[in-house]
Amino acid sequence: MAGELAISWVRARPIMILVMTVQNSDKTLSRKQRLQEKQRRQLAVVDTVDKAEVKVRKAEAELAVAVTEAVQMFGDEQSASEALDMSAEAIRRFLRMAQDEAAGTGHVAEAAEVAEPAATS
């Protein structure tokens, strides 16, 4: 009887190894798929953030031009700050941003022209 048990154990063992190998392969594939899905979601989020940042930069640039026009219209930074209910620090930040944008694109004259009509109106 002891010999039969040993034979049964030997026969069962390869089957168990085969089953465990198949299960392990399934787990590996599943882990790989989960990782790929996680990476896909992460890339989608990064893409969404990148697009939102572009929109924010564009909106800030437009706001900088509008603040520049407001400063010209109200005469100075302090008056524009009070009229716009915006801190003087924010006004200066947007003015610097408009100047940097104008200098960076080589449109310094255009920035001055945008501000001048508001002052003469």
C-alpha positions as CSV (number, residue, x, y, z in Angstrom):
1,M,0.0,0.0,0.0
2,A,2.8,2.4,0.7
3,G,4.1,1.8,-2.8
4,E,0.7,2.7,-4.3
5,L,0.6,5.9,-2.4
6,A,4.1,6.8,-3.6
7,I,3.0,6.1,-7.2
8,S,-0.2,8.1,-6.8
9,W,1.8,11.0,-5.4
10,V,4.3,10.9,-8.2
11,R,1.5,10.9,-10.8
12,A,-0.4,13.7,-9.1
13,R,2.6,15.9,-8.7
14,P,3.2,16.7,-12.4
15,I,-0.5,17.5,-12.9
16,M,-0.3,19.9,-9.9
17,I,2.8,21.5,-11.3
18,L,1.2,21.9,-14.7
19,V,-1.9,23.5,-13.2
20,M,0.2,25.8,-11.0
21,T,2.2,26.8,-14.1
22,V,-0.9,27.7,-16.0
23,Q,-2.4,29.6,-13.1
24,N,0.9,31.5,-12.6
25,S,0.9,32.3,-16.3
26,D,-2.7,33.6,-16.0
27,K,-1.7,35.7,-13.0
28,T,1.3,37.1,-14.9
29,L,-0.8,38.0,-17.8
30,S,-3.4,39.6,-15.6
31,R,-0.7,41.6,-13.7
32,K,0.7,42.7,-17.1
33,Q,-2.8,43.8,-18.3
34,R,-3.5,45.6,-15.0
35,L,-0.2,47.5,-15.3
36,Q,-0.9,48.4,-19.0
37,E,-4.3,49.7,-18.0
38,K,-2.9,51.7,-15.1
39,Q,-0.3,53.2,-17.4
40,R,-2.9,54.0,-20.0
41,R,-5.0,55.8,-17.4
42,Q,-2.0,57.7,-16.1
43,L,-1.1,58.8,-19.6
44,A,-4.6,59.9,-20.2
45,V,-4.5,62.0,-17.0
46,V,-1.2,63.5,-18.0
47,D,-2.6,64.4,-21.4
48,T,-5.6,66.0,-19.8
49,V,-3.4,68.1,-17.4
50,D,-1.2,69.2,-20.4
51,K,-4.2,70.4,-22.3
52,A,-5.6,72.2,-19.3
53,E,-2.2,73.9,-18.7
54,V,-2.3,75.2,-22.3
55,K,-5.7,76.6,-21.8
56,V,-4.6,78.3,-18.5
57,R,-1.6,79.9,-20.2
58,K,-3.8,81.2,-23.0
59,A,-6.3,82.6,-20.5
60,E,-3.6,84.2,-18.4
61,A,-2.1,85.8,-21.6
62,E,-5.5,87.2,-22.5
63,L,-6.0,88.4,-19.0
64,A,-2.6,90.0,-19.0
65,V,-3.5,92.0,-22.1
66,A,-6.9,93.0,-20.6
67,V,-5.1,94.1,-17.4
68,T,-2.6,96.1,-19.4
69,E,-5.5,97.8,-21.2
70,A,-7.2,98.5,-17.8
71,V,-4.1,100.1,-16.4
72,Q,-4.0,102.4,-19.4
73,M,-7.7,103.1,-19.1
74,F,-7.6,103.9,-15.4
75,G,-4.4,105.8,-15.6
76,D,-2.2,103.8,-13.2
77,E,-1.8,100.5,-11.4
78,Q,-3.4,101.6,-8.2
79,S,-6.5,102.9,-9.9
80,A,-6.8,99.8,-12.0
81,S,-6.3,97.7,-8.9
82,E,-9.2,99.4,-7.1
83,A,-11.5,99.3,-10.1
84,L,-10.8,95.7,-10.9
85,D,-10.9,94.6,-7.3
86,M,-7.5,93.0,-7.9
87,S,-4.4,93.3,-5.8
88,A,-1.6,95.6,-6.9
89,E,0.7,92.6,-6.8
90,A,-1.6,90.7,-9.3
91,I,-1.8,93.8,-11.5
92,R,2.0,94.0,-11.6
93,R,2.3,90.2,-12.3
94,F,0.0,90.5,-15.3
95,L,1.8,93.6,-16.6
96,R,5.1,91.7,-16.4
97,M,3.5,88.7,-18.1
98,A,2.2,91.0,-20.9
99,Q,5.7,92.6,-21.3
100,D,7.4,89.3,-21.3
101,E,5.0,87.9,-23.9
102,A,5.5,91.0,-26.1
103,A,9.2,90.8,-25.7
104,G,9.4,87.1,-26.3
105,T,7.3,87.3,-29.5
106,G,9.0,90.4,-30.8
107,H,5.7,92.3,-30.7
108,V,6.7,95.1,-28.3
109,A,5.2,97.7,-30.6
110,E,2.0,95.8,-30.8
111,A,1.7,95.6,-27.0
112,A,2.2,99.4,-26.8
113,E,-0.4,99.9,-29.5
114,V,-2.9,97.7,-27.7
115,A,-2.4,99.7,-24.5
116,E,-2.4,103.2,-26.2
117,P,-5.9,103.1,-27.8
118,A,-7.4,102.4,-24.5
119,A,-5.6,105.4,-23.0
120,T,-6.7,107.7,-25.8
121,S,-10.3,106.5,-25.8
